[in-house]
C-alpha cells in the first residue's frame, strides 16, 4: 500500500518537475519609465534612472527619490 501511495505521488509530481524553470525574457527595447530627480539647476538637470518596465514599480521607487516619467528613448 505504501509503495502504491509513493508511486502515485511520484506520478503526480513528475510533470511539475519536468516543466522548465526559467524567467521570461525582458521586453525588447529600452524601459518605458524613468525616475527623474531634481538637481542643482532644476528638474531634469541630473541623469534619469531608466530601468522600469511598469509604471507601478517606477512609482514605488520614485516615492523617495523623485518623479516617475516616460522614457523619451522608448517607443
Biopython code that builds the backbone (N, CA, C, O; Angstrom):
import numpy as np
from Bio.PDB.StructureBuilder import StructureBuilder

atoms = [
    (1, "UNK", "N", (0.814, -1.195, 0.000)),
    (1, "UNK", "CA", (0.000, 0.000, 0.000)),
    (1, "UNK", "C", (0.862, 1.264, 0.000)),
    (1, "UNK", "O", (0.568, 2.232, -0.701)),
    (2, "UNK", "N", (1.926, 1.235, 0.798)),
    (2, "UNK", "CA", (2.816, 2.401, 0.837)),
    (2, "UNK", "C", (3.521, 2.592, -0.508)),
    (2, "UNK", "O", (3.749, 3.716, -0.956)),
    (3, "UNK", "N", (3.853, 1.482, -1.128)),
    (3, "UNK", "CA", (4.509, 1.560, -2.431)),
    (3, "UNK", "C", (3.579, 2.187, -3.459)),
    (3, "UNK", "O", (4.004, 3.007, -4.272)),
    (4, "UNK", "N", (2.317, 1.800, -3.420)),
    (4, "UNK", "CA", (1.338, 2.368, -4.343)),
    (4, "UNK", "C", (1.166, 3.867, -4.103)),
    (4, "UNK", "O", (1.097, 4.649, -5.051)),
    (5, "UNK", "N", (1.096, 4.264, -2.830)),
    (5, "UNK", "CA", (0.963, 5.684, -2.492)),
    (5, "UNK", "C", (2.193, 6.461, -2.967)),
    (5, "UNK", "O", (2.055, 7.568, -3.487)),
    (6, "UNK", "N", (3.381, 5.903, -2.799)),
    (6, "UNK", "CA", (4.605, 6.561, -3.243)),
    (6, "UNK", "C", (4.633, 6.698, -4.763)),
    (6, "UNK", "O", (5.041, 7.738, -5.281)),
    (7, "UNK", "N", (4.207, 5.665, -5.480)),
    (7, "UNK", "CA", (4.180, 5.732, -6.943)),
    (7, "UNK", "C", (3.180, 6.779, -7.438)),
    (7, "UNK", "O", (3.445, 7.475, -8.418)),
    (8, "UNK", "N", (2.047, 6.890, -6.773)),
    (8, "UNK", "CA", (1.052, 7.908, -7.152)),
    (8, "UNK", "C", (1.609, 9.304, -6.921)),
    (8, "UNK", "O", (1.435, 10.189, -7.759)),
    (9, "UNK", "N", (2.275, 9.506, -5.795)),
    (9, "UNK", "CA", (2.855, 10.830, -5.507)),
    (9, "UNK", "C", (3.938, 11.185, -6.522)),
    (9, "UNK", "O", (4.049, 12.338, -6.939)),
    (10, "UNK", "N", (4.724, 10.207, -6.914)),
    (10, "UNK", "CA", (5.759, 10.459, -7.923)),
    (10, "UNK", "C", (5.119, 10.799, -9.263)),
    (10, "UNK", "O", (5.566, 11.720, -9.947)),
    (11, "UNK", "N", (4.084, 10.070, -9.641)),
    (11, "UNK", "CA", (3.414, 10.312, -10.916)),
    (11, "UNK", "C", (2.770, 11.695, -10.952)),
    (11, "UNK", "O", (2.777, 12.351, -11.993)),
    (12, "UNK", "N", (2.218, 12.142, -9.833)),
    (12, "UNK", "CA", (1.577, 13.463, -9.779)),
    (12, "UNK", "C", (2.631, 14.565, -9.843)),
    (12, "UNK", "O", (2.416, 15.584, -10.499)),
    (13, "UNK", "N", (3.763, 14.376, -9.176)),
    (13, "UNK", "CA", (4.800, 15.407, -9.129)),
    (13, "UNK", "C", (5.714, 15.432, -10.323)),
    (13, "UNK", "O", (6.404, 16.429, -10.534)),
    (14, "UNK", "N", (5.750, 14.378, -11.117)),
    (14, "UNK", "CA", (6.678, 14.301, -12.244)),
    (14, "UNK", "C", (6.467, 15.390, -13.288)),
    (14, "UNK", "O", (7.454, 15.978, -13.730)),
    (15, "UNK", "N", (5.214, 15.703, -13.718)),
    (15, "UNK", "CA", (5.069, 16.776, -14.712)),
    (15, "UNK", "C", (5.554, 18.129, -14.213)),
    (15, "UNK", "O", (6.102, 18.916, -14.984)),
    (16, "UNK", "N", (5.356, 18.403, -12.934)),
    (16, "UNK", "CA", (5.826, 19.679, -12.389)),
    (16, "UNK", "C", (7.346, 19.741, -12.375)),
    (16, "UNK", "O", (7.925, 20.804, -12.597)),
    (17, "UNK", "N", (7.987, 18.627, -12.121)),
    (17, "UNK", "CA", (9.444, 18.602, -12.119)),
    (17, "UNK", "C", (10.014, 18.695, -13.520)),
    (17, "UNK", "O", (11.118, 19.209, -13.701)),
    (18, "UNK", "N", (9.287, 18.211, -14.512)),
    (18, "UNK", "CA", (9.765, 18.224, -15.887)),
    (18, "UNK", "C", (9.584, 19.587, -16.559)),
    (18, "UNK", "O", (10.201, 19.855, -17.589)),
    (19, "UNK", "N", (8.752, 20.437, -15.989)),
    (19, "UNK", "CA", (8.499, 21.752, -16.592)),
    (19, "UNK", "C", (9.759, 22.612, -16.496)),
    (19, "UNK", "O", (10.429, 22.603, -15.464)),
    (20, "UNK", "N", (10.092, 23.355, -17.554)),
    (20, "UNK", "CA", (11.274, 24.219, -17.498)),
    (20, "UNK", "C", (11.067, 25.349, -16.496)),
    (20, "UNK", "O", (9.971, 25.893, -16.366)),
    (21, "UNK", "N", (12.124, 25.684, -15.805)),
    (21, "UNK", "CA", (12.056, 26.760, -14.807)),
    (21, "UNK", "C", (13.014, 27.860, -15.212)),
    (21, "UNK", "O", (14.198, 27.818, -14.877)),
    (22, "UNK", "N", (12.511, 28.830, -15.924)),
    (22, "UNK", "CA", (13.321, 29.972, -16.319)),
    (22, "UNK", "C", (12.453, 31.215, -16.337)),
    (22, "UNK", "O", (11.230, 31.134, -16.450)),
    (23, "UNK", "N", (13.085, 32.340, -16.228)),
    (23, "UNK", "CA", (12.374, 33.615, -16.244)),
    (23, "UNK", "C", (12.027, 33.994, -17.677)),
    (23, "UNK", "O", (12.774, 33.691, -18.607)),
    (24, "UNK", "N", (10.892, 34.657, -17.848)),
    (24, "UNK", "CA", (10.602, 35.155, -19.193)),
    (24, "UNK", "C", (11.588, 36.271, -19.549)),
    (24, "UNK", "O", (12.059, 37.001, -18.677)),
    (25, "UNK", "N", (11.883, 36.385, -20.812)),
    (25, "UNK", "CA", (12.817, 37.417, -21.269)),
    (25, "UNK", "C", (12.212, 38.797, -21.054)),
    (25, "UNK", "O", (11.003, 38.967, -21.216)),
    (26, "UNK", "N", (13.031, 39.796, -20.690)),
    (26, "UNK", "CA", (12.500, 41.150, -20.543)),
    (26, "UNK", "C", (12.030, 41.677, -21.899)),
    (26, "UNK", "O", (12.512, 41.227, -22.939)),
    (27, "UNK", "N", (11.110, 42.610, -21.894)),
    (27, "UNK", "CA", (10.632, 43.165, -23.161)),
    (27, "UNK", "C", (11.782, 43.772, -23.967)),
    (27, "UNK", "O", (12.766, 44.251, -23.403)),
    (28, "UNK", "N", (11.644, 43.745, -25.269)),
    (28, "UNK", "CA", (12.676, 44.309, -26.141)),
    (28, "UNK", "C", (12.635, 45.830, -26.077)),
    (28, "UNK", "O", (11.575, 46.424, -25.881)),
    (29, "UNK", "N", (13.769, 46.440, -26.242)),
    (29, "UNK", "CA", (13.844, 47.893, -26.253)),
    (29, "UNK", "C", (14.098, 48.464, -24.875)),
    (29, "UNK", "O", (14.142, 47.733, -23.885)),
    (30, "UNK", "N", (14.264, 49.763, -24.815)),
    (30, "UNK", "CA", (14.550, 50.412, -23.533)),
    (30, "UNK", "C", (13.315, 50.425, -22.627)),
    (30, "UNK", "O", (12.188, 50.421, -23.122)),
    (31, "UNK", "N", (13.514, 50.439, -21.315)),
    (31, "UNK", "CA", (12.385, 50.516, -20.390)),
    (31, "UNK", "C", (11.596, 51.801, -20.623)),
    (31, "UNK", "O", (12.190, 52.846, -20.889)),
    (32, "UNK", "N", (10.256, 51.742, -20.525)),
    (32, "UNK", "CA", (9.440, 52.910, -20.843)),
    (32, "UNK", "C", (9.319, 53.955, -19.732)),
    (32, "UNK", "O", (8.767, 55.031, -19.965)),
    (33, "UNK", "N", (9.829, 53.661, -18.516)),
    (33, "UNK", "CA", (9.672, 54.609, -17.420)),
    (33, "UNK", "C", (11.001, 54.914, -16.746)),
    (33, "UNK", "O", (11.874, 54.052, -16.642)),
    (34, "UNK", "N", (11.141, 56.160, -16.289)),
    (34, "UNK", "CA", (12.357, 56.627, -15.628)),
    (34, "UNK", "C", (11.993, 57.375, -14.354)),
    (34, "UNK", "O", (10.870, 57.854, -14.191)),
    (35, "UNK", "N", (12.963, 57.464, -13.458)),
    (35, "UNK", "CA", (12.826, 58.332, -12.294)),
    (35, "UNK", "C", (13.651, 59.572, -12.583)),
    (35, "UNK", "O", (14.848, 59.486, -12.857)),
    (36, "UNK", "N", (13.012, 60.709, -12.521)),
    (36, "UNK", "CA", (13.686, 61.982, -12.760)),
    (36, "UNK", "C", (13.876, 62.665, -11.416)),
    (36, "UNK", "O", (12.926, 62.861, -10.658)),
    (37, "UNK", "N", (15.116, 63.021, -11.140)),
    (37, "UNK", "CA", (15.429, 63.689, -9.879)),
    (37, "UNK", "C", (15.808, 65.128, -10.148)),
    (37, "UNK", "O", (16.420, 65.443, -11.168)),
    (38, "UNK", "N", (15.444, 65.986, -9.238)),
    (38, "UNK", "CA", (15.823, 67.391, -9.362)),
    (38, "UNK", "C", (17.293, 67.568, -9.035)),
    (38, "UNK", "O", (17.827, 66.893, -8.155)),
    (39, "UNK", "N", (17.935, 68.461, -9.732)),
    (39, "UNK", "CA", (19.346, 68.732, -9.490)),
    (39, "UNK", "C", (19.543, 70.178, -9.080)),
    (39, "UNK", "O", (18.567, 70.900, -8.875)),
    (40, "UNK", "N", (20.766, 70.604, -8.959)),
    (40, "UNK", "CA", (21.038, 71.978, -8.538)),
    (40, "UNK", "C", (20.550, 73.024, -9.546)),
    (40, "UNK", "O", (20.313, 74.178, -9.186)),
    (41, "UNK", "N", (20.403, 72.613, -10.809)),
    (41, "UNK", "CA", (19.945, 73.546, -11.837)),
    (41, "UNK", "C", (18.474, 73.336, -12.183)),
    (41, "UNK", "O", (18.023, 73.753, -13.250)),
    (42, "UNK", "N", (17.728, 72.695, -11.294)),
    (42, "UNK", "CA", (16.299, 72.486, -11.522)),
    (42, "UNK", "C", (15.990, 71.092, -12.020)),
    (42, "UNK", "O", (16.893, 70.272, -12.185)),
    (43, "UNK", "N", (14.703, 70.814, -12.263)),
    (43, "UNK", "CA", (14.292, 69.487, -12.721)),
    (43, "UNK", "C", (14.962, 69.113, -14.041)),
    (43, "UNK", "O", (15.100, 69.948, -14.935)),
    (44, "UNK", "N", (15.365, 67.882, -14.153)),
    (44, "UNK", "CA", (15.981, 67.413, -15.391)),
    (44, "UNK", "C", (17.456, 67.714, -15.516)),
    (44, "UNK", "O", (18.058, 67.424, -16.550)),
    (45, "UNK", "N", (18.056, 68.290, -14.483)),
    (45, "UNK", "CA", (19.473, 68.633, -14.590)),
    (45, "UNK", "C", (20.381, 67.494, -14.125)),
    (45, "UNK", "O", (21.604, 67.630, -14.160)),
    (46, "UNK", "N", (19.801, 66.377, -13.692)),
    (46, "UNK", "CA", (20.598, 65.206, -13.334)),
    (46, "UNK", "C", (20.189, 64.038, -14.230)),
    (46, "UNK", "O", (19.160, 64.091, -14.903)),
    (47, "UNK", "N", (20.992, 63.003, -14.228)),
    (47, "UNK", "CA", (20.686, 61.827, -15.041)),
    (47, "UNK", "C", (19.429, 61.137, -14.530)),
    (47, "UNK", "O", (19.135, 61.152, -13.334)),
    (48, "UNK", "N", (18.698, 60.537, -15.450)),
    (48, "UNK", "CA", (17.496, 59.802, -15.086)),
    (48, "UNK", "C", (17.849, 58.342, -14.830)),
    (48, "UNK", "O", (18.794, 57.807, -15.409)),
    (49, "UNK", "N", (17.081, 57.713, -13.960)),
    (49, "UNK", "CA", (17.216, 56.290, -13.668)),
    (49, "UNK", "C", (16.168, 55.561, -14.502)),
    (49, "UNK", "O", (15.014, 55.456, -14.088)),
    (50, "UNK", "N", (16.555, 55.062, -15.664)),
    (50, "UNK", "CA", (15.609, 54.451, -16.617)),
    (50, "UNK", "C", (15.783, 52.937, -16.637)),
    (50, "UNK", "O", (16.500, 52.398, -17.480)),
    (51, "UNK", "N", (15.123, 52.258, -15.707)),
    (51, "UNK", "CA", (15.189, 50.798, -15.676)),
    (51, "UNK", "C", (13.855, 50.167, -15.288)),
    (51, "UNK", "O", (13.828, 49.032, -14.812)),
    (52, "UNK", "N", (12.751, 50.883, -15.483)),
    (52, "UNK", "CA", (11.455, 50.399, -15.020)),
    (52, "UNK", "C", (10.547, 50.061, -16.201)),
    (52, "UNK", "O", (10.273, 50.903, -17.056)),
    (53, "UNK", "N", (10.088, 48.812, -16.227)),
    (53, "UNK", "CA", (9.239, 48.336, -17.311)),
    (53, "UNK", "C", (7.756, 48.478, -17.007)),
    (53, "UNK", "O", (6.930, 48.336, -17.908)),
    (54, "UNK", "N", (7.398, 48.757, -15.745)),
    (54, "UNK", "CA", (5.986, 49.001, -15.452)),
    (54, "UNK", "C", (5.857, 50.212, -14.535)),
    (54, "UNK", "O", (6.733, 50.501, -13.719)),
    (55, "UNK", "N", (4.739, 50.907, -14.697)),
    (55, "UNK", "CA", (4.524, 52.181, -14.020)),
    (55, "UNK", "C", (4.454, 52.026, -12.500)),
    (55, "UNK", "O", (4.941, 52.890, -11.771)),
    (56, "UNK", "N", (3.856, 50.937, -12.015)),
    (56, "UNK", "CA", (3.715, 50.750, -10.572)),
    (56, "UNK", "C", (5.070, 50.604, -9.886)),
    (56, "UNK", "O", (5.275, 51.177, -8.816)),
    (57, "UNK", "N", (5.991, 49.859, -10.472)),
    (57, "UNK", "CA", (7.312, 49.721, -9.848)),
    (57, "UNK", "C", (8.080, 51.042, -9.923)),
    (57, "UNK", "O", (8.855, 51.358, -9.021)),
    (58, "UNK", "N", (7.872, 51.803, -10.978)),
    (58, "UNK", "CA", (8.505, 53.114, -11.093)),
    (58, "UNK", "C", (7.980, 54.056, -10.012)),
    (58, "UNK", "O", (8.758, 54.760, -9.368)),
    (59, "UNK", "N", (6.664, 54.068, -9.812)),
    (59, "UNK", "CA", (6.079, 54.912, -8.768)),
    (59, "UNK", "C", (6.591, 54.535, -7.386)),
    (59, "UNK", "O", (6.908, 55.407, -6.577)),
    (60, "UNK", "N", (6.673, 53.239, -7.117)),
    (60, "UNK", "CA", (7.145, 52.785, -5.812)),
    (60, "UNK", "C", (8.586, 53.231, -5.568)),
    (60, "UNK", "O", (8.919, 53.663, -4.465)),
    (61, "UNK", "N", (9.439, 53.131, -6.581)),
    (61, "UNK", "CA", (10.837, 53.531, -6.434)),
    (61, "UNK", "C", (10.978, 55.050, -6.385)),
    (61, "UNK", "O", (11.880, 55.568, -5.726)),
    (62, "UNK", "N", (10.101, 55.758, -7.069)),
    (62, "UNK", "CA", (10.192, 57.219, -7.130)),
    (62, "UNK", "C", (9.660, 57.896, -5.882)),
    (62, "UNK", "O", (9.901, 59.087, -5.685)),
    (63, "UNK", "N", (8.950, 57.179, -5.042)),
    (63, "UNK", "CA", (8.330, 57.786, -3.855)),
    (63, "UNK", "C", (9.352, 58.516, -2.991)),
    (63, "UNK", "O", (9.039, 59.557, -2.413)),
    (64, "UNK", "N", (10.542, 57.997, -2.898)),
    (64, "UNK", "CA", (11.545, 58.640, -2.049)),
    (64, "UNK", "C", (12.672, 59.309, -2.828)),
    (64, "UNK", "O", (13.553, 59.928, -2.232)),
    (65, "UNK", "N", (12.653, 59.189, -4.162)),
    (65, "UNK", "CA", (13.802, 59.688, -4.936)),
    (65, "UNK", "C", (13.470, 60.699, -6.013)),
    (65, "UNK", "O", (14.380, 61.363, -6.509)),
    (66, "UNK", "N", (12.217, 60.852, -6.399)),
    (66, "UNK", "CA", (11.912, 61.785, -7.479)),
    (66, "UNK", "C", (10.563, 61.521, -8.084)),
    (66, "UNK", "O", (9.651, 61.058, -7.398)),
    (67, "UNK", "N", (10.418, 61.811, -9.369)),
    (67, "UNK", "CA", (9.160, 61.636, -10.094)),
    (67, "UNK", "C", (9.306, 60.558, -11.162)),
    (67, "UNK", "O", (10.359, 60.421, -11.784)),
    (68, "UNK", "N", (8.234, 59.797, -11.365)),
    (68, "UNK", "CA", (8.225, 58.779, -12.416)),
    (68, "UNK", "C", (7.740, 59.456, -13.713)),
    (68, "UNK", "O", (6.655, 60.035, -13.759)),
    (69, "UNK", "N", (8.571, 59.367, -14.759)),
    (69, "UNK", "CA", (8.249, 59.998, -16.041)),
    (69, "UNK", "C", (8.444, 59.000, -17.175)),
    (69, "UNK", "O", (9.078, 57.961, -16.992)),
    (70, "UNK", "N", (7.894, 59.319, -18.354)),
    (70, "UNK", "CA", (8.090, 58.481, -19.546)),
    (70, "UNK", "C", (9.532, 58.615, -20.030)),
    (70, "UNK", "O", (10.120, 59.696, -19.994)),
    (71, "UNK", "N", (10.076, 57.510, -20.475)),
    (71, "UNK", "CA", (11.421, 57.488, -21.050)),
    (71, "UNK", "C", (11.311, 57.983, -22.489)),
    (71, "UNK", "O", (10.608, 57.375, -23.295)),
    (72, "UNK", "N", (11.988, 59.065, -22.819)),
    (72, "UNK", "CA", (11.877, 59.627, -24.169)),
    (72, "UNK", "C", (12.554, 58.747, -25.205)),
    (72, "UNK", "O", (12.301, 58.899, -26.400)),
    (73, "UNK", "N", (13.427, 57.812, -24.764)),
    (73, "UNK", "CA", (14.091, 56.908, -25.696)),
    (73, "UNK", "C", (13.264, 55.679, -26.020)),
    (73, "UNK", "O", (13.600, 54.936, -26.942)),
    (74, "UNK", "N", (12.187, 55.452, -25.280)),
    (74, "UNK", "CA", (11.315, 54.297, -25.512)),
    (74, "UNK", "C", (10.206, 54.670, -26.472)),
    (74, "UNK", "O", (9.772, 55.821, -26.517)),
    (75, "UNK", "N", (9.748, 53.698, -27.237)),
    (75, "UNK", "CA", (8.676, 53.967, -28.194)),
    (75, "UNK", "C", (7.339, 53.833, -27.532)),
    (75, "UNK", "O", (6.308, 54.023, -28.177)),
]
sb = StructureBuilder()
sb.init_structure("model")
sb.init_model(0)
sb.init_chain("A")
sb.init_seg("    ")
for serial, (resi, resn, name, xyz) in enumerate(atoms, 1):
    if name == "N":
        sb.init_residue(resn, " ", resi, " ")
    sb.init_atom(name, np.array(xyz, "f"), 0.0, 1.0, " ", f" {name:<3s}", serial, name[0])
structure = sb.get_structure()
